[in-house]
């Protein structure tokens, strides 16, 4: 996996999630966990907020989208959402902010220093 491309993809996702939070968009915990378990969180974002998003690295119809990266990130949300608790992040009611934290954790899985130290992605 191209780490620079992966990092750019995660950065786009974090920026898009922050913009959605800034615009007052919310998502219930139950819906978030359901989407993550089905590995459809990013797909849901495009289906629901597509006109507000700019994430060409993750948009399936984009010429620069790498399906392997998209699949990895969707799977990452499935893995992390099953163990993440909003309160651990100091959050009470906005699951979009938890999604930002999860996106950052997914990005860290491919950190070159982490990989050099023999730490495998979770």
Secondary structure as a PSIPRED ss2 file (coil, helix, strand):
# PSIPRED VFORMAT (PSIPRED V4.0)

   1 X C   1.000  0.000  0.000
   2 X C   1.000  0.000  0.000
   3 X H   0.000  1.000  0.000
   4 X H   0.000  1.000  0.000
   5 X H   0.000  1.000  0.000
   6 X H   0.000  1.000  0.000
   7 X H   0.000  1.000  0.000
   8 X H   0.000  1.000  0.000
   9 X H   0.000  1.000  0.000
  10 X H   0.000  1.000  0.000
  11 X H   0.000  1.000  0.000
  12 X H   0.000  1.000  0.000
  13 X H   0.000  1.000  0.000
  14 X H   0.000  1.000  0.000
  15 X H   0.000  1.000  0.000
  16 X H   0.000  1.000  0.000
  17 X H   0.000  1.000  0.000
  18 X H   0.000  1.000  0.000
  19 X H   0.000  1.000  0.000
  20 X H   0.000  1.000  0.000
  21 X H   0.000  1.000  0.000
  22 X H   0.000  1.000  0.000
  23 X C   1.000  0.000  0.000
  24 X C   1.000  0.000  0.000
  25 X C   1.000  0.000  0.000
  26 X C   1.000  0.000  0.000
  27 X C   1.000  0.000  0.000
  28 X C   1.000  0.000  0.000
  29 X H   0.000  1.000  0.000
  30 X H   0.000  1.000  0.000
  31 X H   0.000  1.000  0.000
  32 X H   0.000  1.000  0.000
  33 X H   0.000  1.000  0.000
  34 X H   0.000  1.000  0.000
  35 X H   0.000  1.000  0.000
  36 X H   0.000  1.000  0.000
  37 X H   0.000  1.000  0.000
  38 X C   1.000  0.000  0.000
  39 X C   1.000  0.000  0.000
  40 X C   1.000  0.000  0.000
  41 X H   0.000  1.000  0.000
  42 X H   0.000  1.000  0.000
  43 X H   0.000  1.000  0.000
  44 X H   0.000  1.000  0.000
  45 X H   0.000  1.000  0.000
  46 X H   0.000  1.000  0.000
  47 X H   0.000  1.000  0.000
  48 X H   0.000  1.000  0.000
  49 X H   0.000  1.000  0.000
  50 X H   0.000  1.000  0.000
  51 X H   0.000  1.000  0.000
  52 X H   0.000  1.000  0.000
  53 X C   1.000  0.000  0.000
  54 X C   1.000  0.000  0.000
  55 X C   1.000  0.000  0.000
  56 X C   1.000  0.000  0.000
  57 X C   1.000  0.000  0.000
  58 X C   1.000  0.000  0.000
  59 X C   1.000  0.000  0.000
  60 X C   1.000  0.000  0.000
  61 X C   1.000  0.000  0.000
  62 X C   1.000  0.000  0.000
  63 X C   1.000  0.000  0.000
  64 X C   1.000  0.000  0.000
  65 X C   1.000  0.000  0.000
  66 X C   1.000  0.000  0.000
  67 X H   0.000  1.000  0.000
  68 X H   0.000  1.000  0.000
  69 X H   0.000  1.000  0.000
  70 X H   0.000  1.000  0.000
  71 X H   0.000  1.000  0.000
  72 X H   0.000  1.000  0.000
  73 X H   0.000  1.000  0.000
  74 X H   0.000  1.000  0.000
  75 X H   0.000  1.000  0.000
  76 X H   0.000  1.000  0.000
  77 X H   0.000  1.000  0.000
  78 X H   0.000  1.000  0.000
  79 X H   0.000  1.000  0.000
  80 X H   0.000  1.000  0.000
  81 X H   0.000  1.000  0.000
  82 X C   1.000  0.000  0.000
  83 X C   1.000  0.000  0.000
  84 X C   1.000  0.000  0.000
  85 X C   1.000  0.000  0.000
  86 X H   0.000  1.000  0.000
  87 X H   0.000  1.000  0.000
  88 X H   0.000  1.000  0.000
  89 X H   0.000  1.000  0.000
  90 X C   1.000  0.000  0.000
  91 X C   1.000  0.000  0.000
  92 X C   1.000  0.000  0.000
  93 X C   1.000  0.000  0.000
  94 X C   1.000  0.000  0.000
  95 X H   0.000  1.000  0.000
  96 X H   0.000  1.000  0.000
  97 X H   0.000  1.000  0.000
  98 X H   0.000  1.000  0.000
  99 X H   0.000  1.000  0.000
 100 X H   0.000  1.000  0.000
 101 X H   0.000  1.000  0.000
 102 X H   0.000  1.000  0.000
 103 X H   0.000  1.000  0.000
 104 X H   0.000  1.000  0.000
 105 X H   0.000  1.000  0.000
 106 X H   0.000  1.000  0.000
 107 X H   0.000  1.000  0.000
 108 X H   0.000  1.000  0.000
 109 X H   0.000  1.000  0.000
 110 X C   1.000  0.000  0.000
 111 X C   1.000  0.000  0.000
 112 X H   0.000  1.000  0.000
 113 X H   0.000  1.000  0.000
 114 X H   0.000  1.000  0.000
 115 X H   0.000  1.000  0.000
 116 X H   0.000  1.000  0.000
 117 X C   1.000  0.000  0.000
 118 X C   1.000  0.000  0.000
 119 X C   1.000  0.000  0.000
 120 X C   1.000  0.000  0.000
 121 X C   1.000  0.000  0.000
 122 X C   1.000  0.000  0.000
